[in-house]
Amino acid sequence: MFLIEKKSENGFDKVILKNDVTNNYVSILLACSAMLHEFVVHLDSEEINVIDSYQSYEEFKNEVTEKGFKGCKLSPFVCRMNEAKYSFGGKEYHIEKSLPAKHALHGELYDKAFTIIAETANELNASVTMKYEYRAEDPGYPFNYDCMVTWQLEPENKLTVTTECVNKDEGLIPMQDGWHPYFTLGDSINDLHLEFQSKNMVEFNDELIPTGNLVENRKFSTIEKIGDTFLDNCFTLDVQECQPLCVLRNVEKNFEVQFFPSDSYPYLQIYTPPHRKSIAIENVSGPPDAFNNGMGFITLESGQSALFTTTYKVLLLNKIYE
């Protein structure tokens, strides 16, 4: 049986989706861009939260940018936008939200509060749907759209998040979507193993802006230890490969997080922060600066919607990997 609970803690208003049989649960933060705050599973006798999040709402409010936007909703663009500028429909636009930074970062919704519009709990799953109505709040993105986020917890530690963006404007609007979760498996990421199905990496310049080129990439195409590898890169996912398309594994504790993105998220952005305590593994619909380079860039007609879906699964392995 699945349950939904509400809890206020450390300034957060949490929505908790819980499997009452296993006591595994996830918590979602309404006031923090509908982000995934906790994904707690019981492996043998140990309780493990695989999400690196914030200790309090004050920390989120004051340090979300300094803490790398961890967990945040990325919409209507993801990652960096070159000099916060783009052209659309014959007009030039300049994003103001990220000023005074040189490049706009991570969209318009990363610090917005969502509102619950639906929730369900039964023997099969628990789910909650939240909504934010964006109404031309930034002169650099003077469009109107609704963003609905649904989190659904199912048996076997399976968590699916679906985002629906609906154009509420009178004409075309540009759109991207993504997430920015940081994962921690209890140890330094240097000791973890990583694999993702990609043949190409998006080439960046020295300011982490895509050049428009792809370069061949085979690293982590099979499971290997992260070690001291530094990543702040975007990869094209080979969606024709068998799922999961990405795996993050703790060999010592014998469990892993698996990623099952739909073809709505054909890119994977990965970042290893200097503290090496967690790793950002971001499902995104397009790479950085897509409004300018056109990679993964989409438009929505008036009234049209787009769906973006990915699933996370925490799996206890039945054998030790060398």
Secondary structure by P-SEA (a helix, b strand, c coil): ccbbbbbbccccccccccccccccbbbbbcccccccccccccccccccccccccccaaaaacccccccccccccccccccccccccccccbbbbbccccccccccccccccbbbbbccccccccccbbbbbbbbccccccccbbbbbbbbbbbbccbbbbbbbbbbbccccccccccbbbbbbbcccccccbbbbbbccbbbbbccccccccbbbbbcccccccccccccccbbbbbccccccccbbbbccccccbbbbbbcccccbbbbbbccccccccccccccccccccccccbbbbcccbbbbbbbbbbbbbcccccc
